[in-house]
């Protein structure tokens, strides 16, 4: 009985995750709907399309970050916001961090600058993912 319940629970969780991933993928390359409140936002995940230079060469990611930061129009004093490459994830996406916290409007502007790049599959904020304990009946 417990084994059957566990299988049902796992298949339900997989279906929910699948629907969530589909919704994110259908949302377009810039997942600006994830921006809640005014911020601050500082860390993002960008996934470059398979076969693009940044997807296959980590060295070209830094150049792309610099170019996109400059074209975003975001300024910190007299200079453009700087983006630092933090790491490459196992799903071939890259985590980067802005040199200062960004407001919701600034984060949206930066994400749209990335989305304008034809090599970008998607960009999203690097946020905390939480799970709901089984049986609580709450939806978060």
C-alpha positions as CSV (number, residue, x, y, z in Angstrom):
1,X,0.0,0.0,0.0
2,X,2.8,2.5,1.0
3,X,4.7,1.6,-2.2
4,X,1.6,2.3,-4.3
5,X,1.0,5.6,-2.6
6,X,4.7,6.5,-3.1
7,X,4.4,5.8,-6.9
8,X,1.3,7.9,-7.1
9,X,2.9,10.7,-5.2
10,X,6.1,10.6,-7.4
11,X,4.1,10.5,-10.6
12,X,1.9,13.4,-9.5
13,X,5.0,15.4,-8.5
14,X,6.6,14.7,-11.9
15,X,3.5,15.9,-13.7
16,X,3.4,19.1,-11.7
17,X,7.0,19.8,-12.4
18,X,6.5,19.0,-16.0
19,X,3.7,21.5,-16.2
20,X,5.7,24.1,-14.4
21,X,8.7,23.7,-16.8
22,X,6.4,23.8,-19.8
23,X,4.9,27.1,-18.5
24,X,8.3,28.6,-18.1
25,X,9.5,27.5,-21.5
26,X,6.3,28.9,-23.1
27,X,6.8,32.2,-21.3
28,X,9.5,33.2,-23.7
29,X,13.2,33.8,-23.4
30,X,13.0,36.4,-20.6
31,X,11.1,35.0,-17.6
32,X,10.3,38.5,-16.2
33,X,7.1,37.2,-14.6
34,X,9.4,35.7,-11.9
35,X,10.2,39.2,-10.7
36,X,8.1,39.8,-7.6
37,X,8.2,43.0,-5.6
38,X,10.7,45.7,-6.3
39,X,13.8,43.6,-5.8
40,X,16.6,43.6,-5.2
41,X,17.8,41.2,-7.9
42,X,21.4,40.4,-8.4
43,X,21.9,36.9,-9.7
44,X,20.6,35.4,-12.9
45,X,20.7,32.2,-15.0
46,X,21.1,32.4,-18.8
47,X,20.8,29.4,-21.1
48,X,22.4,29.8,-24.5
49,X,21.1,27.8,-27.5
50,X,22.9,24.6,-28.3
51,X,25.5,25.1,-31.0
52,X,26.1,28.8,-30.1
53,X,29.5,30.0,-29.2
54,X,28.6,30.8,-25.5
55,X,27.0,27.3,-25.2
56,X,30.2,25.5,-26.3
57,X,32.9,27.9,-25.0
58,X,32.8,29.3,-21.5
59,X,35.4,31.9,-22.5
60,X,32.9,33.5,-24.9
61,X,30.3,33.8,-22.1
62,X,32.4,36.6,-20.4
63,X,32.5,38.6,-23.7
64,X,28.8,38.1,-24.2
65,X,28.1,39.3,-20.6
66,X,30.1,42.4,-21.1
67,X,28.4,43.2,-24.4
68,X,24.9,42.6,-23.0
69,X,25.6,44.7,-19.9
70,X,26.8,47.6,-22.1
71,X,23.8,47.4,-24.4
72,X,21.3,47.2,-21.5
73,X,21.7,50.9,-20.7
74,X,22.0,50.2,-17.0
75,X,24.4,52.6,-15.4
76,X,26.0,52.7,-11.9
77,X,27.3,56.2,-11.8
78,X,29.1,56.8,-15.0
79,X,29.7,53.2,-16.0
80,X,27.6,50.3,-17.1
81,X,26.6,47.6,-14.6
82,X,29.2,44.9,-14.6
83,X,28.3,41.2,-14.8
84,X,30.4,38.5,-13.3
85,X,30.3,34.9,-14.6
86,X,29.9,32.7,-11.5
87,X,29.6,29.1,-12.8
88,X,28.3,26.8,-15.5
89,X,25.5,24.5,-14.4
90,X,25.2,20.8,-15.4
91,X,22.2,21.8,-17.6
92,X,24.6,23.9,-19.8
93,X,23.3,27.2,-18.3
94,X,25.4,29.9,-16.8
95,X,25.0,31.7,-13.5
96,X,26.0,35.4,-13.4
97,X,25.9,38.1,-10.9
98,X,25.5,41.9,-11.2
99,X,28.0,44.0,-9.4
100,X,25.2,45.7,-7.5
101,X,21.6,44.9,-6.6
102,X,19.0,45.8,-9.3
103,X,15.5,47.0,-8.9
104,X,12.7,45.2,-10.6
105,X,12.7,47.6,-13.5
106,X,16.5,47.3,-13.9
107,X,16.4,43.5,-13.7
108,X,13.6,43.5,-16.3
109,X,15.6,45.7,-18.6
110,X,18.7,43.5,-18.2
111,X,16.7,40.3,-18.9
112,X,15.1,41.9,-22.0
113,X,18.6,42.8,-23.3
114,X,19.6,39.2,-22.9
115,X,16.4,38.0,-24.6
116,X,17.2,40.1,-27.6
117,X,20.3,38.0,-28.3
118,X,19.3,35.2,-30.7
119,X,21.7,32.9,-29.0
120,X,19.8,33.1,-25.7
121,X,17.3,30.3,-25.1
122,X,16.1,31.8,-21.8
123,X,17.1,34.0,-18.9
124,X,15.6,33.8,-15.4
125,X,16.4,35.0,-11.9
126,X,18.4,32.7,-9.8
127,X,16.0,32.4,-6.9
128,X,15.3,30.0,-4.1
129,X,13.1,27.0,-4.9
130,X,11.0,25.8,-2.1
131,X,8.9,22.6,-1.8
132,X,5.7,22.0,0.1
133,X,5.6,19.3,2.8
134,X,3.3,16.4,1.8
135,X,-0.1,16.6,3.5
136,X,-0.1,20.2,4.5
137,X,-2.8,21.2,2.0
138,X,-1.1,24.6,1.4
139,X,-0.3,25.8,-2.0
140,X,2.6,28.3,-2.3
